[in-house]
Amino acid sequence: GRTVQRGRPKGSTNKSPRALTRGKYLDNIPLKRRLYAICKCLMDYRDQDGRQPMLMFMELPSAKIYPEYYKVIKQPIDMTQIENNIQNEKYRSQDEILADVKLMFANCRVFNEPGSLIYEDAVNLEKVLVERVADMGPLPEKKRVLVKKGVNKSAGSSTPGGAPSGGTGTPVAVLQKMRILYNTIKETSEPKTGRLLSAIFQRLPSRHDYPDYYEVIRKPMDMEMIGSKLRYSQYEHMDEMVADFMQMFDNACKYNEPDSHIYKDALSLQRMLLQTKMHLREDEDAVPDVPAAVQELLTSLFTSVYNHQDEEGRCFSDSMAELPEHDELPNGTKVRAISLDLIKRRLDSGQYRRLDMFQEDLFACLDRGRQLSRTDSQVFEDSIELQSYFIRQRDEICRNGDLLHSPALNYSLLDLSTQVEELRQQKLQKEIPEHHEEPDYTESEDKKSGGDVASSSTGEAAVKEEEDDEDEEGEGGEKKPKTPSVGVADNAMSFNQQVYRIGDIVYAESKEKGQEPYIVSIERLWTNNEGTPMMYGNHYFRPDETFHVATRKFLEKEVFKSDVHLTLPLSKIQGRCAVVNVKDYFKCRPEGFEPKDVYVCESRYSSKSRSFKKIAKVSI
């Protein structure tokens, strides 16, 4: 892996800090001595092998050899630039030079891989710096300050120009509020589990493990960088720190999938950021920032809806990720469709200045989900729940118009119910029923088909697909599809010294060689007229047997109750397994089964519509 960030100075391998004495600082001799001491402690440091790590930080890497460095690092700086700033008397305080040195080391950690030599050098040198500064204590107060007018911050310096930092440029009250804001984000946790949401944002991802991250993200940002800038007073205003936080959250949403935990965590933290910022500014004597208040309200609404979960912790918005990304116009042109992710980006870029415009896009997104889905699909049901939840949250936040009056409030839950029912009736007339009965089999049909029910001589499995009824026993009381009625049926049957009963779940040989066996729930057992023991059952699909977006996440050992039924001879059975609902799966294990033979099921899968639907009550 690449670990070289900086080249050694040309013509020298033992650079001396003697040039630092050229900075006169006649108006502030204590500061001059402090700047010299800081640089000297870094230059003099040797590791246990006698190596001088600071030499690698004297010059920036070659733009020709490492062009990607300047795409990733937005504020390049090296030790030579810091020395030049001292010579030109650019630093007005100890904190200003510390900010630049810390930035230099932070750049190194961003660009290089964790564990690399230069990465560890940056970590160790920063520790040396912090310890040395602590040992030296605070600078003595100077009696007079001669401000040199017309001097701007150097191109490489990270210290805000025009005003001193380190407690003199930023009011103490503002610094205190920024610390409160930072600590609030750092300590925000998930209510149910206590998990710190900020943990994943502490450090940027490894360049070695995620090289594409730095191709997608042009301005990397993490909590450590924000904390460092706060400690060294590089933020003059709270808005500057908020902008860095927003950049960090935007990076997370840009790189990660909308249904990922980090995407949702970024939304939650962004919501907390804006709420805390508004709260901290309540006591300021200033004209109310109406656009910021609207932005906070819309962000709060969006985050609440996006992270809305059922009683088992499933986000209703996850199913929306199953929808196609593009819509096709009548002329065949494909355009990017409205989606929750697109709404998020528009929200972050400040395109929504009114609640009704934001609501219009959100409702269009949810209505699109219903238009593209069956009425009995997970997407259809989730879109209704999300829209209902939005309306309830909207009315609560706006206090039914007392706090904020908007045309958006004219659309009520009753309007949604009416609209959904009209669409449901329209779609039901066009939809193919999910349930149709399996035709009865007669002896003559068996002999003619030769494939619907296998003969004992061939031993070939007969596979017949049919639409499953919408609800199993206990979920609606609908009749189950009729099954082959050939020969003698029974509730239990013995085969190869094994007894199989209706309700047993078994492995059955796949018709595709080399594939994993089918997982089948036995619904009927009988002996056909040729004396072959037969079974008929419901096929449970594994994730790789379904059509789904690449980003969909699955539980370990998850299977799906499908609409496909199989008719097989008992000779195809290869063993037993168990399928349990999600609540039991994490609490206990069926007796007599190895862990590898226990599966979890919480959803149906329709092979016709290629859609998933959560089972309200599982009877397995």
C-alpha positions as MATLAB code, in Angstrom:
seq = 'GRTVQRGRPKGSTNKSPRALTRGKYLDNIPLKRRLYAICKCLMDYRDQDGRQPMLMFMELPSAKIYPEYYKVIKQPIDMTQIENNIQNEKYRSQDEILADVKLMFANCRVFNEPGSLIYEDAVNLEKVLVERVADMGPLPEKKRVLVKKGVNKSAGSSTPGGAPSGGTGTPVAVLQKMRILYNTIKETSEPKTGRLLSAIFQRLPSRHDYPDYYEVIRKPMDMEMIGSKLRYSQYEHMDEMVADFMQMFDNACKYNEPDSHIYKDALSLQRMLLQTKMHLREDEDAVPDVPAAVQELLTSLFTSVYNHQDEEGRCFSDSMAELPEHDELPNGTKVRAISLDLIKRRLDSGQYRRLDMFQEDLFACLDRGRQLSRTDSQVFEDSIELQSYFIRQRDEICRNGDLLHSPALNYSLLDLSTQVEELRQQKLQKEIPEHHEEPDYTESEDKKSGGDVASSSTGEAAVKEEEDDEDEEGEGGEKKPKTPSVGVADNAMSFNQQVYRIGDIVYAESKEKGQEPYIVSIERLWTNNEGTPMMYGNHYFRPDETFHVATRKFLEKEVFKSDVHLTLPLSKIQGRCAVVNVKDYFKCRPEGFEPKDVYVCESRYSSKSRSFKKIAKVSI';
ca = [
       0.000    0.000    0.000;
       1.035    3.606   -0.523;
       2.558    5.118    2.616;
       4.703    7.959    1.229;
       3.219   11.373    1.740;
       6.120   13.765    1.787;
       9.551   13.848    0.220;
      12.760   14.864    1.926;
      14.081   18.355    1.168;
      16.286   18.420   -1.912;
      19.997   18.525   -1.135;
      19.527   17.912    2.569;
      18.743   15.002    4.827;
      19.284   16.808    8.128;
      17.311   20.027    7.997;
      18.035   22.386   10.910;
      15.553   24.819   12.461;
      18.188   27.550   12.563;
      16.130   29.651   10.135;
      13.570   30.159   12.889;
      15.833   32.718   14.598;
      15.318   35.071   11.666;
      11.838   35.903   12.878;
      12.487   38.946   15.060;
       9.202   39.307   17.004;
      10.807   42.263   18.802;
       7.400   43.230   20.155;
       6.877   39.806   21.734;
      10.057   37.968   22.706;
       8.201   35.332   24.820;
       6.152   34.325   21.764;
       9.309   34.101   19.648;
      10.896   31.756   22.174;
       7.732   29.666   22.368;
       7.517   29.263   18.573;
      11.163   28.239   18.471;
      10.685   25.738   21.306;
       7.700   24.130   19.577;
       9.567   23.604   16.317;
      12.744   22.492   18.077;
      10.989   19.772   20.078;
       9.622   18.300   16.839;
      12.912   18.528   14.941;
      14.939   17.059   17.812;
      12.647   14.082   18.381;
      14.168   10.670   17.556;
      12.378    7.338   17.678;
      13.829    4.203   19.298;
      15.779    3.449   16.108;
      17.396    6.890   16.136;
      15.306    8.014   13.150;
      14.220   11.665   12.821;
      10.510   11.391   11.755;
      10.053   15.133   11.289;
      12.198   15.111    8.138;
       9.323   13.481    6.234;
       7.133   16.512    6.959;
       9.468   19.235    5.694;
       8.054   19.423    2.148;
       4.727   18.566    0.553;
       4.631   15.570   -1.812;
       5.252   16.088   -5.517;
       2.114   17.068   -7.406;
       3.323   15.023  -10.391;
       3.952   11.834   -8.433;
       0.985   12.163   -6.066;
      -1.681   14.218   -7.896;
      -4.407   12.515   -5.855;
      -2.963   14.076   -2.677;
      -4.146   17.505   -3.770;
      -7.601   16.178   -4.605;
      -8.009   14.730   -1.122;
      -6.212   17.354    0.980;
      -7.878   20.757    0.732;
      -5.446   22.665    3.009;
      -1.931   21.358    2.275;
       0.778   22.569    4.627;
       4.317   21.445    5.511;
       6.970   22.379    8.061;
       8.787   24.650    5.618;
       5.641   26.770    5.239;
       5.295   26.936    9.015;
       8.908   28.122    9.300;
       8.237   30.787    6.660;
       5.223   31.989    8.630;
       7.456   32.397   11.684;
      10.079   34.293    9.687;
       7.394   36.632    8.352;
       5.890   37.064   11.819;
       2.510   35.681   10.716;
       1.672   33.934   13.995;
       0.063   36.140   16.645;
      -0.303   33.450   19.293;
       0.857   29.999   20.288;
      -2.513   28.532   19.306;
      -2.094   29.685   15.702;
       1.085   27.704   15.120;
      -0.354   24.726   17.017;
      -3.360   24.763   14.681;
      -1.099   24.614   11.615;
       1.080   21.827   13.017;
      -2.014   19.824   13.985;
      -3.430   20.365   10.507;
      -0.189   19.058    8.992;
      -0.406   15.861   11.030;
      -4.153   15.509   10.374;
      -3.548   15.754    6.605;
      -1.017   12.957    6.916;
      -3.501   10.701    8.699;
      -6.214   11.413    6.153;
      -4.056   10.573    3.141;
      -2.056    7.628    4.457;
      -3.169    4.221    5.652;
      -3.564    3.542    9.391;
      -0.649    1.422   10.528;
       1.750    2.805    7.936;
       5.061    4.237    9.166;
       4.299    7.845    8.311;
       0.811    7.571    9.824;
       2.333    6.398   13.111;
       4.963    9.153   12.846;
       2.188   11.748   12.690;
       0.491   10.238   15.743;
       3.719   10.091   17.759;
       4.876   13.582   16.801;
       1.541   15.052   17.809;
       1.855   13.363   21.209;
       5.347   14.856   21.590;
       3.945   18.263   20.683;
       1.050   18.099   23.151;
       3.307   16.926   25.992;
       5.873   19.659   25.307;
       3.251   22.415   25.227;
       1.761   21.144   28.489;
       5.206   21.175   30.118;
       5.878   24.761   29.022;
       2.630   26.071   30.476;
       0.866   29.274   29.391;
       2.690   32.182   27.798;
       3.376   35.143   30.075;
       1.179   38.156   29.443;
       2.782   40.786   27.239;
       2.393   44.461   28.091;
       1.933   45.811   24.597;
       1.075   44.477   21.157;
       2.157   46.099   17.926;
      -0.253   44.973   15.227;
       1.305   44.864   11.800;
      -1.357   46.113    9.408;
      -1.919   44.717    5.946;
      -0.538   41.257    6.732;
      -2.785   38.457    5.488;
      -2.725   34.828    6.419;
      -0.334   32.784    4.277;
      -1.772   30.441    1.677;
      -0.737   27.403    3.658;
      -1.915   28.559    7.090;
      -5.105   27.188    8.539;
      -5.612   29.958   11.067;
      -8.475   32.339   10.237;
      -7.034   35.680    9.208;
      -8.107   39.122   10.268;
      -8.660   38.293   13.965;
      -6.569   36.680   16.659;
      -7.623   33.252   17.864;
      -7.043   31.267   21.009;
      -9.619   33.094   23.113;
      -8.865   36.634   21.895;
     -10.647   36.556   18.516;
     -13.650   34.392   19.427;
     -15.760   35.498   22.396;
     -15.702   33.121   25.350;
     -19.502   32.788   25.235;
     -19.386   31.663   21.592;
     -16.611   29.166   22.325;
     -18.635   27.761   25.193;
     -21.677   27.301   22.978;
     -19.583   25.585   20.320;
     -18.221   23.184   22.928;
     -21.770   22.409   24.058;
     -22.776   21.772   20.449;
     -19.777   19.521   19.813;
     -20.311   17.506   23.004;
     -24.020   17.136   22.267;
     -23.275   15.542   18.896;
     -20.493   13.424   20.368;
     -22.708   12.081   23.164;
     -25.944   11.515   21.226;
     -27.001    7.885   21.521;
     -29.713    5.578   20.236;
     -32.576    5.625   22.783;
     -33.256    1.878   22.814;
     -29.710    0.502   22.821;
     -27.585    3.369   24.136;
     -25.303    3.045   21.090;
     -23.259    6.206   20.433;
     -24.240    7.473   16.991;
     -21.050    9.518   16.649;
     -18.680    6.554   17.087;
     -18.482    5.750   13.373;
     -17.771    9.426   12.615;
     -14.738    9.752   14.911;
     -12.189    8.918   12.208;
     -12.276    8.784    8.435;
     -12.354    5.323    6.839;
      -9.088    3.604    5.980;
      -7.740    4.513    2.565;
      -6.532    0.925    2.230;
      -9.940   -0.617    2.959;
     -12.059    2.035    1.227;
     -10.003    3.584   -1.602;
     -13.155    4.533   -3.498;
     -14.292    6.695   -0.571;
     -11.673    9.296   -1.440;
     -12.701    9.221   -5.091;
     -16.323    9.952   -4.213;
     -15.779   12.321   -1.276;
     -13.899   15.479   -2.204;
     -13.870   17.095    1.223;
     -13.326   14.439    3.938;
     -14.331   15.429    7.456;
     -14.504   13.599   10.789;
     -15.118   14.334   14.466;
     -11.392   14.431   15.259;
     -10.794   17.186   12.710;
     -13.718   19.228   14.029;
     -12.591   18.692   17.625;
      -9.051   19.759   16.770;
     -10.236   22.955   15.090;
     -12.416   23.697   18.101;
      -9.590   23.137   20.606;
      -7.287   25.480   18.733;
      -9.939   28.150   18.195;
     -10.022   27.909   14.423;
     -13.772   28.573   14.396;
     -14.658   32.248   14.689;
     -18.407   31.607   14.509;
     -20.699   28.718   15.325;
     -21.855   28.576   11.695;
     -18.337   27.564   10.636;
     -18.409   24.519   12.898;
     -21.972   23.680   11.856;
     -20.827   23.774    8.223;
     -18.119   21.196    8.975;
     -20.626   18.953   10.745;
     -23.027   19.252    7.815;
     -20.179   18.370    5.447;
     -19.403   15.273    7.514;
     -23.033   14.128    7.516;
     -23.433   14.864    3.813;
     -20.336   12.776    3.060;
     -21.838    9.843    4.970;
     -25.120   10.070    3.070;
     -23.372   10.512   -0.256;
     -21.136    7.443    0.130;
     -23.456    5.057    1.983;
     -26.723    3.499    0.860;
     -29.995    5.061    2.083;
     -30.987    1.914    3.996;
     -27.666    1.670    5.867;
     -27.286    2.375    9.599;
     -24.681    5.094    9.034;
     -27.001    6.959    6.627;
     -29.768    6.915    9.241;
     -27.328    7.851   12.018;
     -26.154   10.822    9.955;
     -29.764   11.997    9.607;
     -30.374   11.669   13.341;
     -27.200   13.579   14.215;
     -27.973   16.252   11.630;
     -31.373   16.723   13.206;
     -29.782   16.994   16.662;
     -27.220   19.475   15.297;
     -29.840   21.870   13.943;
     -32.063   21.572   17.009;
     -29.163   22.261   19.372;
     -27.944   25.164   17.258;
     -31.398   26.777   17.363;
     -31.623   26.223   21.129;
     -28.194   27.759   21.785;
     -29.155   30.885   19.851;
     -32.458   31.500   21.590;
     -30.863   33.952   24.036;
     -29.061   35.959   21.346;
     -30.401   39.438   20.666;
     -30.659   39.101   16.928;
     -33.270   39.069   14.198;
     -34.827   35.566   14.080;
     -33.308   33.432   11.343;
     -36.518   32.284    9.644;
     -34.836   30.237    6.860;
     -32.767   28.381    9.463;
     -35.885   27.686   11.526;
     -37.698   26.298    8.474;
     -34.657   24.197    7.583;
     -34.560   22.768   11.101;
     -38.282   21.973   11.004;
     -38.091   20.218    7.626;
     -34.966   18.286    8.616;
     -36.639   17.193   11.827;
     -39.710   16.014    9.926;
     -37.699   14.157    7.303;
     -35.494   12.420    9.859;
     -38.488   11.351   11.947;
     -40.195    9.838    8.918;
     -37.063    8.220    7.497;
     -36.173    6.530   10.805;
     -39.756    5.563   11.728;
     -39.741    1.912   12.853;
     -42.179   -0.850   13.673;
     -42.260   -2.647   17.008;
     -39.446   -4.971   15.909;
     -37.070   -2.194   14.882;
     -37.574   -2.398   11.106;
     -37.529    0.965    9.335;
     -40.593    1.419    7.142;
     -38.459    3.389    4.683;
     -36.271    0.341    3.941;
     -38.807   -1.126    1.533;
     -38.756    2.082   -0.527;
     -35.196    1.208   -1.555;
     -36.650   -1.673   -3.590;
     -38.173    0.756   -6.091;
     -36.413    1.414   -9.430;
     -34.186    4.489   -9.493;
     -35.492    5.808  -12.821;
     -38.840    6.465  -14.461;
     -39.347    6.053  -18.183;
     -41.031    8.865  -20.105;
     -43.470    8.159  -22.977;
     -40.658    8.805  -25.485;
     -38.498    6.133  -23.864;
     -36.169    8.547  -22.065;
     -35.199    7.530  -18.541;
     -35.143   10.197  -15.837;
     -34.151    9.976  -12.195;
     -37.251    9.331  -10.146;
     -38.238   11.161   -6.997;
     -36.898    9.249   -3.997;
     -36.225    9.775   -0.313;
     -32.519   10.102   -1.055;
     -33.171   12.796   -3.672;
     -35.412   14.675   -1.240;
     -32.619   14.478    1.347;
     -30.157   16.063   -1.079;
     -32.583   18.824   -2.017;
     -33.199   19.464    1.660;
     -29.483   19.719    2.456;
     -28.886   22.103   -0.437;
     -31.597   24.449    0.835;
     -33.989   23.974   -2.088;
     -37.017   23.706    0.199;
     -38.007   27.048    1.697;
     -41.639   26.150    2.388;
     -43.298   23.219    4.109;
     -45.873   22.707    1.353;
     -43.185   22.338   -1.345;
     -41.309   19.803    0.770;
     -44.529   17.914    1.498;
     -45.422   17.849   -2.198;
     -42.191   16.027   -3.074;
     -42.443   13.628   -0.136;
     -46.028   12.692   -0.986;
     -45.081   12.254   -4.661;
     -42.338    9.843   -3.609;
     -44.674    7.769   -1.438;
     -47.458    7.803   -4.017;
     -44.981    6.566   -6.638;
     -44.229    3.624   -4.367;
     -47.922    2.739   -4.292;
     -48.363    3.201   -8.034;
     -45.512    0.776   -8.805;
     -46.529   -1.879   -6.257;
     -49.309   -4.351   -5.655;
     -51.893   -3.428   -3.066;
     -50.782   -6.377   -0.933;
     -47.065   -5.554   -1.127;
     -44.797   -4.338    1.658;
     -44.043   -1.114   -0.235;
     -47.738   -0.253   -0.559;
     -48.389   -0.733    3.149;
     -45.181    0.995    4.262;
     -45.846    4.052    2.091;
     -49.228    4.498    3.782;
     -47.680    4.191    7.240;
     -44.897    6.665    6.380;
     -47.347    9.230    4.996;
     -49.706    8.840    7.955;
     -46.806    9.242   10.362;
     -45.597   12.347    8.512;
     -49.019   13.973    8.786;
     -49.205   13.267   12.525;
     -45.671   14.590   13.105;
     -46.311   17.633   10.898;
     -49.450   18.586   12.816;
     -47.690   18.096   16.149;
     -44.640   20.196   15.218;
     -46.756   22.951   13.660;
     -49.248   22.692   16.550;
     -52.051   22.373   14.004;
     -51.229   25.806   12.571;
     -50.728   27.730   15.817;
     -46.926   27.732   15.507;
     -46.605   27.613   11.724;
     -49.408   28.143    9.250;
     -48.945   26.522    5.857;
     -51.125   25.303    2.961;
     -49.564   21.896    3.672;
     -51.827   21.569    6.730;
     -54.906   21.401    4.491;
     -54.059   17.789    3.603;
     -55.291   15.526    6.405;
     -55.313   11.851    7.322;
     -58.858   11.663    5.955;
     -57.644   12.923    2.570;
     -54.922   10.269    2.577;
     -57.403    7.519    3.455;
     -59.727    8.556    0.627;
     -56.896    8.783   -1.908;
     -55.436    5.406   -0.944;
     -58.814    3.662   -1.064;
     -59.513    5.015   -4.565;
     -56.125    3.809   -5.779;
     -56.592    0.440   -4.092;
     -59.899   -0.153   -5.887;
     -58.391    0.839   -9.240;
     -55.433   -1.483   -8.815;
     -57.455   -4.434   -7.502;
     -59.388   -4.561  -10.761;
     -56.146   -4.953  -12.699;
     -54.183   -7.167  -10.348;
     -54.012  -10.918  -10.805;
     -55.221  -12.495   -7.576;
     -52.440  -13.840   -5.391;
     -54.605  -16.953   -4.806;
     -55.967  -19.462   -7.243;
     -56.792  -23.040   -6.623;
     -54.611  -25.887   -7.729;
     -56.664  -28.187  -10.000;
     -57.518  -31.636   -8.736;
     -55.415  -34.456  -10.133;
     -56.925  -37.657  -11.409;
     -55.278  -40.937  -12.147;
     -55.490  -40.340  -15.873;
     -53.874  -36.901  -15.563;
     -51.026  -38.451  -13.589;
     -50.294  -40.977  -16.284;
     -50.605  -38.484  -19.126;
     -48.489  -35.745  -17.660;
     -45.717  -37.902  -16.306;
     -44.255  -34.792  -14.763;
     -46.769  -33.365  -12.316;
     -46.304  -36.404  -10.093;
     -43.147  -38.432  -10.478;
     -43.267  -42.174  -11.029;
     -41.303  -44.518   -8.796;
     -39.354  -45.795  -11.770;
     -37.840  -42.460  -12.728;
     -37.612  -40.882   -9.302;
     -37.685  -37.439  -10.954;
     -39.108  -34.632   -8.866;
     -42.139  -32.850  -10.152;
     -42.063  -29.132   -9.604;
     -45.243  -27.162   -9.913;
     -45.478  -23.445   -9.158;
     -48.633  -21.802   -7.992;
     -49.598  -18.586   -6.316;
     -49.743  -18.926   -2.556;
     -52.795  -17.756   -0.700;
     -52.258  -14.402    0.941;
     -52.540  -15.592    4.523;
     -51.775  -18.866    6.191;
     -53.874  -20.337    8.949;
     -54.405  -17.754   11.667;
     -53.798  -14.798    9.306;
     -57.115  -14.372    7.632;
     -58.851  -17.711    7.488;
     -58.665  -18.053    3.720;
     -58.727  -21.492    2.223;
     -55.443  -23.088    1.286;
     -54.941  -24.178   -2.309;
     -56.168  -27.618   -3.137;
     -53.435  -30.208   -3.463;
     -53.038  -33.340   -5.539;
     -55.653  -35.874   -4.494;
     -54.185  -39.034   -5.929;
     -53.918  -42.286   -4.025;
     -54.115  -42.585   -0.232;
     -53.483  -39.451    1.841;
     -52.404  -39.375    5.471;
     -51.179  -36.967    8.144;
     -47.970  -38.942    8.609;
     -45.919  -41.295    6.495;
     -42.899  -43.520    7.119;
     -40.086  -43.642    4.585;
     -36.528  -44.983    4.956;
     -37.057  -45.483    8.681;
     -38.100  -41.838    9.086;
     -41.579  -40.594    9.943;
     -42.694  -37.407    8.190;
     -45.735  -35.417    9.270;
     -47.676  -32.498    7.903;
     -45.991  -29.350    9.197;
     -42.479  -30.794    9.109;
     -39.874  -28.719    7.289;
     -37.369  -30.667    5.246;
     -34.496  -30.309    2.832;
     -35.381  -31.621   -0.633;
     -33.005  -32.266   -3.494;
     -32.788  -29.365   -5.932;
     -33.456  -30.012   -9.597;
     -30.318  -27.974  -10.342;
     -27.121  -29.897   -9.759;
     -24.709  -28.337   -7.288;
     -27.390  -26.085   -5.776;
     -28.407  -26.023   -2.131;
     -31.421  -28.229   -1.349;
     -34.916  -26.783   -1.331;
     -36.431  -25.846    2.029;
     -40.002  -27.167    1.996;
     -42.817  -27.129    4.553;
     -44.884  -30.321    4.131;
     -48.585  -29.601    3.621;
     -49.781  -32.973    2.331;
     -48.582  -36.587    2.261;
     -49.974  -39.393    0.139;
     -49.135  -42.482   -1.873;
     -49.907  -42.264   -5.566;
     -51.486  -45.066   -7.574;
     -48.063  -46.413   -8.486;
     -47.210  -46.842   -4.817;
     -44.747  -43.936   -4.630;
     -44.811  -41.960   -1.344;
     -45.338  -38.296   -2.271;
     -45.302  -34.918   -0.561;
     -46.644  -31.489   -1.450;
     -45.354  -28.379    0.283;
     -44.526  -24.688    0.368;
     -41.071  -23.686   -0.887;
     -39.112  -21.236    1.319;
     -36.705  -19.106   -0.727;
     -33.194  -18.195    0.341;
     -32.072  -14.599   -0.395;
     -30.167  -15.659   -3.528;
     -33.386  -17.120   -4.938;
     -35.158  -13.736   -4.850;
     -34.936  -10.636   -6.997;
     -33.770   -7.699   -4.871;
     -31.621   -4.600   -5.011;
     -27.947   -5.218   -4.318;
     -28.043   -3.063   -1.187;
     -30.843   -4.975    0.542;
     -29.729   -6.355    3.892;
     -30.748   -9.803    5.138;
     -30.703  -11.504    8.500;
     -28.297  -14.369    8.903;
     -30.055  -17.625    7.868;
     -33.094  -15.663    6.637;
     -35.596  -17.346    4.302;
     -38.857  -16.165    2.747;
     -42.241  -17.873    2.540;
     -42.833  -17.922   -1.209;
     -45.857  -18.390   -3.450;
     -44.292  -21.525   -4.956;
     -45.374  -25.071   -4.083;
     -43.526  -28.277   -4.926;
     -44.744  -31.815   -5.501;
     -41.982  -34.335   -4.800;
     -41.455  -38.005   -4.011;
     -40.253  -38.592   -0.441;
     -37.087  -40.089   -1.904;
     -35.954  -36.511   -2.621;
     -35.878  -35.593    1.080;
     -32.305  -35.031    2.292;
     -32.870  -34.142    5.934;
     -34.813  -31.979    8.334;
     -34.560  -28.316    9.288;
     -36.541  -25.714   11.199;
     -37.935  -22.301   10.277;
     -38.895  -20.012   13.159;
     -40.198  -16.465   13.418;
     -37.813  -13.642   14.139;
     -38.778  -13.237   17.810;
     -38.127  -16.887   18.637;
     -34.980  -17.013   16.498;
     -33.086  -14.636   18.773;
     -34.458  -16.056   22.032;
     -34.269  -19.822   21.699;
     -33.440  -22.703   19.372;
     -35.646  -25.671   18.446;
     -34.571  -28.880   20.124;
     -32.897  -31.531   18.014;
     -31.526  -29.165   15.354;
     -28.003  -27.953   14.710;
     -27.606  -24.147   14.344;
     -26.888  -24.582   10.618;
     -30.342  -26.142   10.167;
     -32.336  -23.385   11.881;
     -33.679  -20.552    9.692;
     -35.582  -17.355   10.408;
     -38.568  -16.035    8.452;
     -40.388  -12.724    8.830;
     -41.469  -11.948    5.264;
     -43.240  -13.367    2.249;
     -41.839  -13.204   -1.259;
     -43.988  -12.988   -4.381;
     -42.282  -14.470   -7.426;
     -44.888  -12.834   -9.652;
     -44.428   -9.244   -8.496;
     -40.877   -9.840   -7.217;
     -41.752   -8.100   -3.984;
     -41.360   -8.704   -0.263;
     -44.050   -8.326    2.358;
     -43.625   -8.640    6.074;
     -45.775  -11.310    7.716;
     -47.938   -9.750   10.400;
     -48.286  -13.009   12.309;
     -46.127  -15.976   11.498;
     -47.509  -19.500   11.641;
     -44.627  -21.795   10.770;
];
